[in-house]
């Protein structure tokens, strides 16, 4: 009787979350197989609907200012390609950010180049420096940036640092105190300590990497602040890419940061004093159409997931995907294989060995199906590949923090930039081709041995939970 009551209650609880069917079934099986342990795991790591306030005055201010330029951009994109216009419409509807522009853009390859560009931008800041990172380590790289931030804070620049409480768990009070003493502000996203909330939010992290200086220069991409991504310090550092942008699109990066900041402080966004003119300076229309995409468990529209699928469905010539973690949904797998079957050049680049054996095994369990359908799969051999990019035809490209997996699409707070036109597309395409030179093509029947295939099958079954 007790077992039946437990199964009924837990099943109703999980079903009411209305998650992906595969994920729901995985959780139900886990609950049934491990009644006590499974319940605890679901309580801490299961899906939740999260609510947060938007800083409406930031969004409405910029919308009123950019309405005319947005209309010009829409008309320009309609003239170029209806498919691109439709993807942009989808992103606007799901992520609430309109098409914008950048006046300048620089693709940064590797941590060393990224940290150099960050140091240059922070050094030049005169009003504020806003940073949001999933991982910020108190190592050599993190210390160098901290000391620069201390210098800027002492000079009167407003420094705000937001880090994920779990990803940056090594960032202790001793390391941060000199920064606080200089006048900077520090906040942690979703404190992982038990008892802070009625139901813990340990499984919902900010995976975003955002830097905004004076509202004019912005950075986004995959590079965290850690020696593990700095090849000047570690010869086997992660291989990654980042993007530096200037212009109107930085306003939207700023908006994301400020909303995350208010949420992390658990304050009413309207109670936080902000200088709108300094945070969101006017910028002339640039020549590079771009659009910000964000997603997280606070929205049921999965904007980044939908944007990837829409771009893949719109492809006519090529789809070049780079991701460190490849755990596709059924819809994403079908989109990629369908594209290959209709003659699109579909290539996927993943690391030969990621930092998670389970994720690596799960990814490889999909390879044979992809290859049978004509997808070319490559494994990057040199180091751990950490880049997250998508190149579609010659007029769309996505770069950001989202992996091609369940966690990034449905659980984490992520941010990406989608570029329309040839500029970002060409840069990422060239980098993709360079990375292929250090990669090996995966052939059919890639999983050798019964044990490896079994492990891959188990990992694949667990993929909605990874």
KAUR-V425028 format. One record per residue. N is the residue number from 1. RES is the residue in three letters. PHI is phi as a letter, one per 40 degrees, with the letter a starting at -180 (999 if undefined). Layout:
N|RES|PHI ; N|RES|PHI
This chain:
1|UNK|999 ; 2|UNK|c ; 3|UNK|c ; 4|UNK|c ; 5|UNK|c ; 6|UNK|c ; 7|UNK|c ; 8|UNK|c ; 9|UNK|c ; 10|UNK|c ; 11|UNK|c ; 12|UNK|c ; 13|UNK|d ; 14|UNK|c ; 15|UNK|c ; 16|UNK|c ; 17|UNK|c ; 18|UNK|f ; 19|UNK|c ; 20|UNK|d ; 21|UNK|d ; 22|UNK|c ; 23|UNK|c ; 24|UNK|c ; 25|UNK|c ; 26|UNK|c ; 27|UNK|c ; 28|UNK|c ; 29|UNK|c ; 30|UNK|c ; 31|UNK|c ; 32|UNK|c ; 33|UNK|c ; 34|UNK|b ; 35|UNK|d ; 36|UNK|c ; 37|UNK|c ; 38|UNK|c ; 39|UNK|c ; 40|UNK|c ; 41|UNK|c ; 42|UNK|c ; 43|UNK|c ; 44|UNK|c ; 45|UNK|b ; 46|UNK|c ; 47|UNK|c ; 48|UNK|a ; 49|UNK|c ; 50|UNK|b ; 51|UNK|b ; 52|UNK|a ; 53|UNK|c ; 54|UNK|c ; 55|UNK|c ; 56|UNK|c ; 57|UNK|c ; 58|UNK|c ; 59|UNK|c ; 60|UNK|c ; 61|UNK|c ; 62|UNK|c ; 63|UNK|c ; 64|UNK|c ; 65|UNK|c ; 66|UNK|b ; 67|UNK|d ; 68|UNK|c ; 69|UNK|c ; 70|UNK|c ; 71|UNK|c ; 72|UNK|c ; 73|UNK|c ; 74|UNK|c ; 75|UNK|c ; 76|UNK|c ; 77|UNK|c ; 78|UNK|c ; 79|UNK|c ; 80|UNK|c ; 81|UNK|a ; 82|UNK|c ; 83|UNK|c ; 84|UNK|c ; 85|UNK|c ; 86|UNK|c ; 87|UNK|c ; 88|UNK|c ; 89|UNK|c ; 90|UNK|c ; 91|UNK|c ; 92|UNK|c ; 93|UNK|c ; 94|UNK|c ; 95|UNK|b ; 96|UNK|g ; 97|UNK|b ; 98|UNK|c ; 99|UNK|c ; 100|UNK|b ; 101|UNK|a ; 102|UNK|b ; 103|UNK|c ; 104|UNK|a ; 105|UNK|a ; 106|UNK|a ; 107|UNK|c ; 108|UNK|b ; 109|UNK|b ; 110|UNK|g ; 111|UNK|c ; 112|UNK|d ; 113|UNK|c ; 114|UNK|c ; 115|UNK|c ; 116|UNK|c ; 117|UNK|c ; 118|UNK|c ; 119|UNK|c ; 120|UNK|c ; 121|UNK|c ; 122|UNK|c ; 123|UNK|c ; 124|UNK|c ; 125|UNK|c ; 126|UNK|b ; 127|UNK|b ; 128|UNK|a ; 129|UNK|b ; 130|UNK|b ; 131|UNK|b ; 132|UNK|b ; 133|UNK|b ; 134|UNK|c ; 135|UNK|b ; 136|UNK|b ; 137|UNK|c ; 138|UNK|c ; 139|UNK|b ; 140|UNK|c ; 141|UNK|c ; 142|UNK|c ; 143|UNK|c ; 144|UNK|c ; 145|UNK|c ; 146|UNK|d ; 147|UNK|c ; 148|UNK|c ; 149|UNK|c ; 150|UNK|c ; 151|UNK|d ; 152|UNK|c ; 153|UNK|c ; 154|UNK|c ; 155|UNK|c ; 156|UNK|g ; 157|UNK|c ; 158|UNK|c ; 159|UNK|b ; 160|UNK|b ; 161|UNK|b ; 162|UNK|b ; 163|UNK|b ; 164|UNK|c ; 165|UNK|c ; 166|UNK|c ; 167|UNK|c ; 168|UNK|b ; 169|UNK|c ; 170|UNK|c ; 171|UNK|c ; 172|UNK|c ; 173|UNK|c ; 174|UNK|c ; 175|UNK|c ; 176|UNK|c ; 177|UNK|d ; 178|UNK|d ; 179|UNK|c ; 180|UNK|c ; 181|UNK|c ; 182|UNK|c ; 183|UNK|h ; 184|UNK|c ; 185|UNK|b ; 186|UNK|b ; 187|UNK|b ; 188|UNK|b ; 189|UNK|c ; 190|UNK|f ; 191|UNK|d ; 192|UNK|c ; 193|UNK|c ; 194|UNK|c ; 195|UNK|g ; 196|UNK|c ; 197|UNK|b ; 198|UNK|d ; 199|UNK|b ; 200|UNK|d ; 201|UNK|b ; 202|UNK|c ; 203|UNK|c ; 204|UNK|b ; 205|UNK|b ; 206|UNK|c ; 207|UNK|c ; 208|UNK|c ; 209|UNK|b ; 210|UNK|b ; 211|UNK|b ; 212|UNK|b ; 213|UNK|b ; 214|UNK|f ; 215|UNK|g ; 216|UNK|b ; 217|UNK|b ; 218|UNK|b ; 219|UNK|b ; 220|UNK|a ; 221|UNK|i ; 222|UNK|b ; 223|UNK|c ; 224|UNK|c ; 225|UNK|c ; 226|UNK|a ; 227|UNK|c ; 228|UNK|c ; 229|UNK|b ; 230|UNK|b ; 231|UNK|c ; 232|UNK|c ; 233|UNK|b ; 234|UNK|b ; 235|UNK|c ; 236|UNK|b ; 237|UNK|d ; 238|UNK|d ; 239|UNK|c ; 240|UNK|a ; 241|UNK|b ; 242|UNK|a ; 243|UNK|b ; 244|UNK|b ; 245|UNK|b ; 246|UNK|b ; 247|UNK|h ; 248|UNK|c ; 249|UNK|c ; 250|UNK|c ; 251|UNK|d ; 252|UNK|c ; 253|UNK|c ; 254|UNK|c ; 255|UNK|c ; 256|UNK|c ; 257|UNK|c ; 258|UNK|c ; 259|UNK|c ; 260|UNK|c ; 261|UNK|c ; 262|UNK|c ; 263|UNK|c ; 264|UNK|c ; 265|UNK|c ; 266|UNK|f ; 267|UNK|b ; 268|UNK|c ; 269|UNK|d ; 270|UNK|c ; 271|UNK|c ; 272|UNK|c ; 273|UNK|c ; 274|UNK|b ; 275|UNK|c ; 276|UNK|c ; 277|UNK|c ; 278|UNK|c ; 279|UNK|c ; 280|UNK|b ; 281|UNK|c ; 282|UNK|c ; 283|UNK|a ; 284|UNK|c ; 285|UNK|d ; 286|UNK|c ; 287|UNK|c ; 288|UNK|b ; 289|UNK|c ; 290|UNK|a ; 291|UNK|a ; 292|UNK|c ; 293|UNK|b ; 294|UNK|b ; 295|UNK|a ; 296|UNK|i ; 297|UNK|c ; 298|UNK|c ; 299|UNK|b ; 300|UNK|c ; 301|UNK|c ; 302|UNK|f ; 303|UNK|d ; 304|UNK|c ; 305|UNK|c ; 306|UNK|c ; 307|UNK|c ; 308|UNK|c ; 309|UNK|c ; 310|UNK|c ; 311|UNK|c ; 312|UNK|c ; 313|UNK|c ; 314|UNK|c ; 315|UNK|c ; 316|UNK|b ; 317|UNK|b ; 318|UNK|a ; 319|UNK|b ; 320|UNK|b ; 321|UNK|b ; 322|UNK|b ; 323|UNK|a ; 324|UNK|c ; 325|UNK|b ; 326|UNK|b ; 327|UNK|b ; 328|UNK|c ; 329|UNK|c ; 330|UNK|c ; 331|UNK|c ; 332|UNK|c ; 333|UNK|c ; 334|UNK|c ; 335|UNK|c ; 336|UNK|c ; 337|UNK|c ; 338|UNK|c ; 339|UNK|c ; 340|UNK|c ; 341|UNK|c ; 342|UNK|c ; 343|UNK|h ; 344|UNK|c ; 345|UNK|c ; 346|UNK|b ; 347|UNK|b ; 348|UNK|b ; 349|UNK|b ; 350|UNK|b ; 351|UNK|c ; 352|UNK|c ; 353|UNK|a ; 354|UNK|c ; 355|UNK|c ; 356|UNK|b ; 357|UNK|c ; 358|UNK|c ; 359|UNK|c ; 360|UNK|d ; 361|UNK|c ; 362|UNK|c ; 363|UNK|c ; 364|UNK|c ; 365|UNK|c ; 366|UNK|c ; 367|UNK|c ; 368|UNK|c ; 369|UNK|c ; 370|UNK|c ; 371|UNK|c ; 372|UNK|d ; 373|UNK|c ; 374|UNK|h ; 375|UNK|c ; 376|UNK|c ; 377|UNK|b ; 378|UNK|b ; 379|UNK|b ; 380|UNK|c ; 381|UNK|c ; 382|UNK|c ; 383|UNK|a ; 384|UNK|c ; 385|UNK|c ; 386|UNK|b ; 387|UNK|c ; 388|UNK|b ; 389|UNK|b ; 390|UNK|b ; 391|UNK|b ; 392|UNK|b ; 393|UNK|f ; 394|UNK|b ; 395|UNK|b ; 396|UNK|a ; 397|UNK|a ; 398|UNK|b ; 399|UNK|b ; 400|UNK|i ; 401|UNK|b ; 402|UNK|c ; 403|UNK|c ; 404|UNK|c ; 405|UNK|a ; 406|UNK|c ; 407|UNK|c ; 408|UNK|c ; 409|UNK|c ; 410|UNK|b ; 411|UNK|b ; 412|UNK|c ; 413|UNK|c ; 414|UNK|b ; 415|UNK|a ; 416|UNK|b ; 417|UNK|b ; 418|UNK|b ; 419|UNK|b ; 420|UNK|b ; 421|UNK|h ; 422|UNK|c ; 423|UNK|c ; 424|UNK|c ; 425|UNK|d ; 426|UNK|c ; 427|UNK|c ; 428|UNK|c ; 429|UNK|c ; 430|UNK|c ; 431|UNK|c ; 432|UNK|d ; 433|UNK|c ; 434|UNK|c ; 435|UNK|c ; 436|UNK|c ; 437|UNK|c ; 438|UNK|b ; 439|UNK|b ; 440|UNK|b ; 441|UNK|c ; 442|UNK|c ; 443|UNK|c ; 444|UNK|c ; 445|UNK|g ; 446|UNK|c ; 447|UNK|c ; 448|UNK|c ; 449|UNK|g ; 450|UNK|c ; 451|UNK|c ; 452|UNK|c ; 453|UNK|c ; 454|UNK|c ; 455|UNK|c ; 456|UNK|c ; 457|UNK|c ; 458|UNK|c ; 459|UNK|c ; 460|UNK|c ; 461|UNK|c ; 462|UNK|c ; 463|UNK|d ; 464|UNK|c ; 465|UNK|c ; 466|UNK|c
